[in-house]
Amino acid sequence: MAKKKKKSNVGKIIAIAVVVLVIVGGIVGYIAYSSTMLPNIYINNDKAKFLYVYPNDSFDDVVARLDSTRNVKDLKSFKKVAEYQDYPSNIVPGRYELINQMSNVQLVNNLKKGRQAPMNLTFNNIRTKEQLCKRFDEALMMSYDDIYSLLNSDDAMAKYGLNSKTSVALFIPNTYQVYWTISAQDLIDRMKKEYDKFWNEERVKKCVDANLSQVEVSTLASIVEEETKSAMEQPTVAGLYLNRLHKGMLLQADPTVKFAVGDFSIRRIRGIHLEVDSPYNTYKYEGLPPGPIRIPSMNVIDAVLNYDRHDYIYMCASEKFDGTHNFAVTFNDHQDNANKYHKALNKRKIK
């Protein structure tokens, strides 16, 4: 009887041990499951929704930046999963989306495999190459120097049929989806594809009809856009400049003088400005300047392609200062318009 009782106790101990192991295993399994598969990212509208990982970031840098987004419920569990998956040795720069109720495994897999979220890159209302490069420097991982050195290189731009003076014509203002880590070279290649899409067969035919190249259309559009913000006037202004070009007259476009001087804030063009020796000074040099004086919008490019047919060869800013112009066919009529404008300038004491 004693032996049976001893065997019974051993059986109970084994049974209890098995139960304990099952419970412990369950707890361990749940902890492992919760740290890997359960949600650990929670997004509120006031919190950053993207994690930026920079080149040369350490694992501690990534963890600190993730913590600063205030989206992580349990940072320790993230670190454990990341270390278990060897992420500290496989850090990939990028802009990663933090999705509500994302698990540690999902986040670490995205980070480790470089699964970035594309971003919208918008650029418009930009005058100079320097401003364009600054826009890319601010929006993307690339530096100002990365993109500027390419756009300012005749050799680098030759493969696109452009040069350092015309390189900005490659950029058609719009919103494009790109990755934050896109290189300067890849961005230029991407813009060339968008450029080719924009310059479709219909637009190219209109270039031929106007006896202009695509770059020349962009250059003329840049002058038109600086000359007037009135969409109604832009085809008229374009037609006027084309009349001058076809007659072999100097364009005498004030915006080109401002570009040559390097000061777009000038309100009144004077003799000292007109004397600046620059190929962009269309009061001195015949034809279009070497390249665009700003990055023209799609609408203004189309305004040039669809220019008004008329006989105007003179224009002067309106004395109403409403951004419009008075147009003339004869020099005498133009002089009358100019006198009205200068009288209005004097009245307002604009120098």
C-alpha positions, 0 to 999 in steps of 0.5 A: 500500500505504501508503494502505491501511495508513493507512486500516486504522489510522483504522478501528482508531482509530474502532473503539476509540473506539466501544468506549470510548464504549460502555463509558463510556456503559455505566458512566455508564448503570449509575451513573445506573441504580444511583443511581435504580433500585437499592435504597438504603434498608435497614431493620433492626428497630432503625432508624427506619422513618419519615421526618418532614418538618415544615412549613418544613423545608429540603432540608438539614433533610430530608437530615439527618433522613433521614441520622439514621434510619441507613437510607440506604446512599448519601446522595449518590445520594439528594441527586442524584436529589432535586435532579434531580427538583426536590424541594428546591423541592417539599417536602411535610410528612408522615410517610413510610414507609421501605421495605426496598430502596426506591430513590431514585426511589421515595422521592423520588416519595413525598416530592415527591407527599406520599404519606404512610403513614397512622398509627394514632391511639389515645386512651383512658383520658383524663379531660380536654379538656386531656389529649386535646389533649395526646395529639393534640399528641404524636401528630400534627403539629397543635399543642395550641392548634390543637385546643383552641381549636376544642373550647373554642369554642361557635361552632366546636362548634355545627355538630356540635350540641355546645358547649365543655362537651360537645365531648369527647363527640364522641370515642369512644375507639378506634384510627383511621387518620389522616395525621400532617398531619391538621388540627385541623378535619379531625380533628374532622370525622373524629371526627364521622363515627366518632361517627355510626357508633358511634351507630347506630339500635340505640344511639339507640333505647336512648337514647330508651328511657332518656329521655336524649340521646346526649350525656347518655348520654356524660355519665352514662357518664363518671360511671359510669366514674369511679365504678367500674372494675368492668365487672360493676358499671357497669350497676348503677351506671348504673341507680342514677343513672337511678333518681335522675334519674327521681325528681328526686333529686340525683345526689350523685356524688362523681366530679363533685365531684372534677371541680368541685374539679379534683382526682381524687386525693381519697379522702375527700369532705368538707364543704368539697368539697361546698360548691364552687359549680359546675354540676358539683357534683351535690350542689348542682345537680340533674340531670346536669352540663353535660358529660362529666367524662371521655371514656368508653369504648365499653364504659361507654357501652354499660353505660349503654345496657344499664343494670340495672333495679333499685330501688337509689338509694344506693351507697357504696364497699366497705369492702374497697377492692376498687373495688366498692360496696355498694348500698341501697334505703333510706337506713338501709341506706345509712347502715350501708354508709357507716359501714362504709366510713368506719370502714375509712377511719379504720382505714387513716388515710385523710384 
